[in-house]
Amino acid sequence: MVALSEIGSEFHSIQNENSNGLNLPSDVFDSALVFSGRTAIETVLRNLPKAKKAVLPSYCCNSMIEPFLQAGITVSFFDVNYYADELQINSSIADDTDIVLWCNYFGYSVSLPDLSEFINHGGVLIEDITHSLYSSAPYHAQSNFLVASLRKWEPLLCGGYCASFGSTLNEKPSKFPGEEFLRNKRSAMDLKMEYLGDFDYSKKRSFLSMFSESNRWLASNYSGLCIDSDSESYIRSINFESHKKARIQNAKVLYNGLKQCRRLKPLFEF
């Protein structure tokens, strides 16, 4: 029998591991586990009520932009392109900018320009460390706040992270997500686990539909929610080093397989 596997998509259910847990940044001043990456950005912005204008990378998803718009913050973009065989970022910042959002793409460190003058004049640097969360240097020293989506890394019902280096996060979510959402997400993850055992494609159609419904609910209901207790318990119990090694090995498999394709060129050398 040929073993089947899937690349990407949503996670299947996994039991707690009774280990040391996810290696989140330890030298922050304050932090919070929240419902999603969008909620993490929203939480930071709620702690910056005077901010009016922000500059974001042009290469980002709508879920990163939406919390700024919902907060009434005007958004513009700095250019992110790929040419001359490398990622090129033109981070020009207008004088009236209050916030810069930075991202380390795909876990590879991209040189952050010197923003000390911007920060010294009251500017705020928020760094999205979703891609670099498992890297040896997940964030830059200049950052004032960190945000991340934890659902991209682990089999969680929900999960986001935000942190501050210089001040207390006075505004933090305290409301838990609804039981119906958690129950439906758990059922989808359990059904995918069953599918990976018997490859019954009727189950795949079902869990894909269930995941889609969960994500639609999340997109409209992320505001003001903290992480659920089961997801937090899982985060506190994982074997971080083994998960990190597995991710690196998975990336090597993909890299070595795809580099044979002449029509594809990797952004970074492995």
N, C-alpha and C positions, 0 to 999 in steps of 0.2 A: 504494500500500500504506500502511496506517495503522501508524505506529510504535507498538509496545507497550512498556510499561515496568512496573516493579514498585515499590511503596512498602514500605519496611521489609523484613522477613524477613532471611535470612542473606546474606552477601556472596558474590559469585562471585570466582574467582581473578583476581589482578592481578599483574603483574611488578613487581620492584623498580624504583625510579625514579632512583637515584643522585643524590639531593638531600641536604638537610641533616638530614632526619629529624624525628620528632615533637618538638614543643616542650614537653618536660616541665619542671616547675618546677626552676629552677637554683639556688635559694638554700636548698635543704634540706641537712641535715647528713649524711643517709644515705638510700639508697633501694634498691629491688630490683624487678626485673621478674619476675613470677611467673606461674603458670598461668592464673589467673582472678581476677575481683573477689572471689570468696569466699576464694580463697587469700590475697589481699592483706589482707583483714580478719583471717583466721586468723593470718597472719604478725605483724601488729601485736599481736594479743592474746597471742601466744606471747612477746612481749617485755614483756608486762604481767602476769606470773604472779600478782601479788597482787590483781588486780582481781576483785571478787565481784559487783558490781551495775552494770548499765548501763541508760541511758535512750535509746531509739531513737524516731525519728519514727513516728507511727501510719501514715503513708502510705509504705510501703516493701514490697519483695518479700521472700518467704521466704528467698531466697538471702542476704540481708543479715542475717537473724536467726539462721540456722542456725549460723554459726561461733561466735557467742556461746554458744549452747546447748551446742555440742560442747565448748567450753572450760569448761563448768560455771558460766557466769556467769548470774545471774538477770537477766531482761530485763523492763523495763516500758516504757511509751510515753508520749510527750507528743503532744498533739493537733495535727493538721494538717488544716485545713478551708478551704473556699472559700466566703466570704460577703462581702457588702458590696462585691462586684466586685473582691475581691483575696484572695490567699492569706493565711490567718491561722494563725499558729503560736503555741501556748501552751506555751512551753518551761519549765514549772515543774520544778524539780529537787529531789528529796528530799536531806536532809543526808547520808545514807549512800551516795549515788551515787558510784561510782568513775569511770565513763566516760559521756560524752555523745557520741552519734553525730549529726552534722549533715549535711544534704544541701542543695545548691543546685539546686532543681528546674528542669529544662529549660534550664539555662544562664543563667537570669535570677537576678541577685543578690537574695537575700532577706535582709533585715536580721538579723544575728546579734545576740542580746541580749548585754549585757555579762556575760561569764562569768569575769571576772578574779578575783572572790572565790572561785569554785569552783576555778579553776585554782591560785590561790595556796595553797589548802588541800589541794593534792595531787590534785585532779581532773584528768582527761585528756579533751581534746577531740579526737575523730577526725572528720575531715571527708571525706565521700564526694564526690569531685569528678568522678565519672563524667559527669554532665550538663554540668558547667562546664569540662571539660578544654580546650576550644577557645576559651573566653571570654577577654576581655582581663584579667579579674581572676578567676582560677579558684578561689581559696581565700581564706579570711579570715586576718587576722594573728594571731588568738588560737589557731589550730589547733596542736595538738602533733603530730598524725600526719595523713597523707593516704592515701586509698585510691581506686582507680579500676579499672573494668573497661575494658580497651582494646579488647576484642572488639566493643564497641558502636560503635566509631568506624572501625575499619579491617578489611580482609579478612585476618584472622589465623587461624591454626590454633588458637591459644590466646593469652591475654595479659591480665595484670593488673599493677597498679602500686601500690606502697606506699612511703611516705617518712616520715622522722622529722626534726623540726626541732631537737631538743635533745639527741639521744643516738644512739649507734650501734645499729643493728638487729642485735643479737647472734644472734638466731634467724632464719635465712633458709633457704628451701628450696634444696636442692641436687640433688634427684632429677629427672631429665627425664621427661616424659610418655612413655607407651608408644608404640612405633612403629606398632602397629595402629591406635590412636586417630588419630595424625597422618596415617597413610596414608588412612584412611576419610574424615577431614575434608577432606583435600586432594582426594580423588576426588569428593566431593559438590560442592565449590567449582568444580572443573573441569567437572563435568556441568552445573552451573547456567550456566557461561559458554557451553557449547555450546547450551543451551536458549535463551539470550538471542539467539543467532544464527539459530536455525531455528524456535523456538517449538513444538517437538515436546513435547506435553503428557505423553507417556509418560515423557520425561526429567524433567519437573517432578515427577511422582509419585515417581520414583526418588530424586531428590536431596532432596526433602522428607523422605522416609523415612530417608535416610542422615543428614541433619542432626538429625532427631529422635533417632536412635540415638546420635549423637555427644553430644548434650546430656544424654541419660539417663546415659551413661557419665561425663560431666563432673560431674554432680550428685552422683555417689556416689564419685568418685575424685579430687576436687580437692585433697585435703589433702597438704601437704608437697611440692608440685611447683613447679618453676621453669618459666620460659618455654622453649619449644623454640628451637633455633638459627635456623630459617628465619623464624619470627615476629619474633625479635629483629632479624635482619638487615633485614627489611622495615621495622620501626619506625625503624631507623637510616637508612633511605634515602628516606623519603617526602618529597614536596614539601608541607610543612605548610601554607604560605600558600594554595596552590591548592586543597588539600582543604578548608581552612576556608572559602574563598570559595564552593566548590561546595555545602557544607552550608548556608551562608546563603541561596544562591540556591534550593536545594531547599525550604528552610523558607518562603521567600517565595511559591513556587508553591503550596504547601499552604495557607498562610495566605490568600492571595488567592482560592483556589478555595473553601475551606471557609467563609469569612466571609459568603458569599452565602446560606448555609443558615441560616434563621431559628431552627431548633431547636438550633443550636450557638452557644456563646459562648466566645471564646478566653480563656484564663487571663491572657494578657499581650498587649498591643498590640505589633505588630511595628514 
